[in-house]
Amino acid sequence: MSFIYISVFERVYMSRFKLVGLIFCVFLTQSVFAQNGGMDSKLVYDAELSAYEYNFDVNFLPIRSQRQSLQMAFIYLKGDPDKPVFTLMHGKNFNADYWTETALYLQGKGYGVVIPDQIGFGKSSKPANYQYSFAAMAHHTQSLLAFLEIEKSIVIGHSMGGMLASRFALMYPQATQQLILLNPIGLENYLKYVDYKDSDFFYKNELAKTAESIKNYQKINYYDGKWNTQYEALTHFMTGQIHGPDKELIAWVNAKTYDMIFTQPVITEFKDLAVPVSLIIGTRDRTGPGRYWMRPGVDYELGRYDRLGQAAVKVIPNAKLFELPGLGHLPHIESFERFSAALDQALTDLASLPLSHNE
């Protein structure tokens, strides 16, 4: 597979006056693609999604890690010089592209936006023999920001990206202006309640996935039984990889990245977060990794986000909670209007806080 390197300084960025039209085109394209892709057998993608187009230009940063030469895909949208930059961290079942509407919204307000595909995800390299960790991903993200000459950013992490964003803020508080967690997993220490499973367990489960099982899982667990062309379009990259030439590699990498979620908790260090934190929580969410292999005798209920956000803000210094009743695991997809209102409020409230010792 060949890569085209595009200098971030040669990137031609769209005018913010065209954002509304582009948003319409983006979602029209997703809708048409979903309709035309109704026959899932037509979707075939390789490990790096080389034939899967994102809504923005994708750049690649060479990374040398664990004796391997890797490529980290990323999107960079420049903002106004006097405005902060946002770093958006994706969840496990997603890639940088699902941040499209959020990125357009932020750039429309003058913010710069950086959206990495972490190693093992999206268009980035997917090494099979690799020790995947949140610490390594945080390190790669910091290397990317240094390459882009971004000293500080507002970090938003969704789902698994919330665990990564938390680890990033713990490792690099000086580079984290604010931390915003959007329905993050990791608000519980899962191995306290569930049996440990070897990566072989997850590999077998990944190989058994079908387009229909992916749809059913997301329909039930993400969207409260609802489904539309926008939701379906977000599953196409996974469906295409199931039908693609690298199915076994993708299954193995997905299995290895599951291990991080169970063995690398961040909640045990929430008390050490030294930056202002906001949690934006869709309270309908019941995401609970490991709930089907609970330890014998444990009656704890995983994934009660209507309780988890309230518990987290009691532990995290300088934390604020913004609850969104009736929304589930993906507020920015389910109801962007409500999500963006909460985001605006979080930014306003965080801006009023006194600067931390790292600033």
Secondary structure, DSSP 8 states (H G I E B T S, - for coil): -------TTS-----GGGHHHHHHHHHHHHHHHHHHTTSGGG----TT-TT---SS--EEEEEEETTEEEEEEEEEE---TTS-EEEEE--TT--GGGGHHHHHHHHHTT-EEEEE--TTSTTS---SS----HHHHHHHHHHHHHHTT---EEEEEEEHHHHHHHHHHHH-GGGEEEEEEEEES-SS-GGGTB----HHHHHHHHHT--HHHHHHHHHHHTSTT---HHHHHTTHHHHHHHSSTTHHHHHHHHHHHHHHHHHS-SGGGGGG--S-EEEEEETT----TTGGGB-TT----TT-HHHHHHHHHHHSTTEEEEEETT--S-HHHH-HHHHHHHHHHHHHHHHTS---TT-
